[in-house]
Amino acid sequence: MDPGWNNISVEIGRGLAFSGAAFAFALGGCGSARGIATAAQQAAGVLREKPDLFGQLLVMIALPGTQGFYGFIIAFMMANSAGLIKHTVQISPSTGLALFFVGLGAGLVQFVSALYQGEASAAGISLVARRPEESGRAILFPALVETYAVVALLAAILFIFWLTNPGVLEFLKPAAA
């Protein structure tokens, strides 16, 4: 095989992996921004009438922002594993494609989770507006949605580790008879 093709092949793999990282970061960030906006709009209406509830509402406003951080963690891990920092890493096109879909899939989960978490936070904020003593229970609504963002983060981390560390799955191969 032409040695020049190997360099092109590695760069294609890296490019796909970096694209997946960009999707994870961008989708997580966009979803978080929209989720926070949804919760903040609800909170602003409540705080006009009851400014003393700010402390109780702040956490529910901020919760949809975690998906942006998760997307950043995923993007950083993918870019680092694909050789953004150490250019000695060799990423094949098939591994790059797999990482692309890991980033895209994880980014989509972060995006959708942040949108729904913003809506769940808005519902919790509405509850606290009527019954401030229920703030502990109200925070459970968005916290339950958070579960799926965390699962996507953990799955992405595992896939990145498995895809970029040769031999890590050797234990799955059948033993020689």
N, C-alpha and C positions, 0 to 999 in steps of 0.2 A: 504494500500500500504506500502511496505517496506520503512522505512525512508532512508535507504541507497540508494534506487533507486532515491529518490528525489534529493539527492546530486549529483548523477551521471547525472540526467536529467538536473540540473542547469548547471553543468560543460559542458555538450554537447551544451546547449544553448549559454553559454559564448564562447565556442570554435568556434562555427559557427559565432557568432558576431565578434570575434577577427579576424577570417579568412576573413570576409567581409571587415573589417577595413584594413587589410593587402593588400587586392586587391586594395582598393581605393587609398591607399598610393603608392603602387608599380606601378600601371598602370599610375597614374597621374605623378609620378616622371619620369618614363621611357619615356612617351610621351613628357614631357617637355624637357628632355635631347635631344631627337631626333629633336624636333621642333626647339630648340635653335641652334642645330648643322646645320640644314638646312638653317636657316636665317644667321647664322654666316659665313657659306661657301660663300653665295652670297655676304655678306658684305665685306668679306676679299678680294674678287675679285675687288669690287668697290673701296675699300680703298687703294689698290695698286696704283691706278691711281689718286684717289681724296681723300687724307687723311683728308682734311678739312671737309668732310661730316660725320666724326665720330659721332659728337653730334646728327645729324639728324637721323642717322641709329641705334644708341644705343637702343632707345626705341623699335624699330621694332625687334631688335635682342632679347631683353629681354621679349617681350610679351608672347611668347609660354611658358615661365617659370611659369606663373600664375597657370596653371593647376596642377603643382606639389604642390603648396601651397594649392590649393583647396582640393586636395587629402589628404593632411596632416590634414586639418581642419576636413574633413569628418572622417578620421581615428581616430583622437583624440576624436571627439564627440561620435563616435560609441564605442570606447574602454571605455570611461568614463561612458557612459550610460549602458554598459554591465557589469560594476563592476570591471574594472581594478584597479581603485583607491580605491573605497569603495566596499569591498567584500560582503556587505550586500545586494547588488542588486540581485534579483532573475530573471533570464532570462530563459524562457521555451525554449525547443527545437524548437517549431514553431516560436517563436519570434526571436530566434537566426538564424533560417533559413531565415526568412524574412529580417533580418539585413544583413545576408550574401549576399543576392541578391541585396539589396540596395547598399552595398559596391561594389559588382561586377559591377552592372549596372552603378553606378556613376563613378567608375574607368575606365570603357570602354569609357564612354563619354569623360572623361578627356583625356584619351590616344589619341583617334581619333581626338578630338578637337585640342590638342597640335600639332599633326602631320600636320593637315591642316592649323593651324595657322602659323606654320613654313613656309609652302609653300606660304601662303598669304603674310607673311612678306617678303619672298624672292622676290615675285613679286613687292611689294611696294619698296623694296630696289633697284630693277632694274629700277623702274620708277624714283626714286630720283637720281640715277646715271645719267640719261639722262636729267632730269629736276628737279634740286634741289629745285626750288620754289614750287614744288608739294608735298613736304613732309607732309603737313597737310592733304591733300587728301589721300596720300599713306598710312597713318597710319589707315585710315578707313577700309582697306581691312582686316588686322588681327583683328581689333577691332570688326568687325561684327562677325567673327568666335568666338570670346570670349563670345559672348552672350550665346551660347549654353553651354559653360562650366559653366557660372554663373547660368543658369537655372538648370543644373544638381546639382550644389552645393546647391542651395536653395531647390530643391526637396528632396535631401538626408537629409538635415537638418530637413525638415518637417516630412519626414518618420521616422527619428530617434526619433524625439520628439513624434510623434503619437504612435510609437510602444513601447516606453519605459516608457510612462506616463499613467498608467491605469486611466481610467475615463475621459481622455481628449476628447474623442469622444462621451461622454454621450448625448450630445445634438442631436445626430443623431438617438437615440432610439425613437420609437413612444411614445407619452405621454399616460399615463394610462387613460382609459375612465371612 
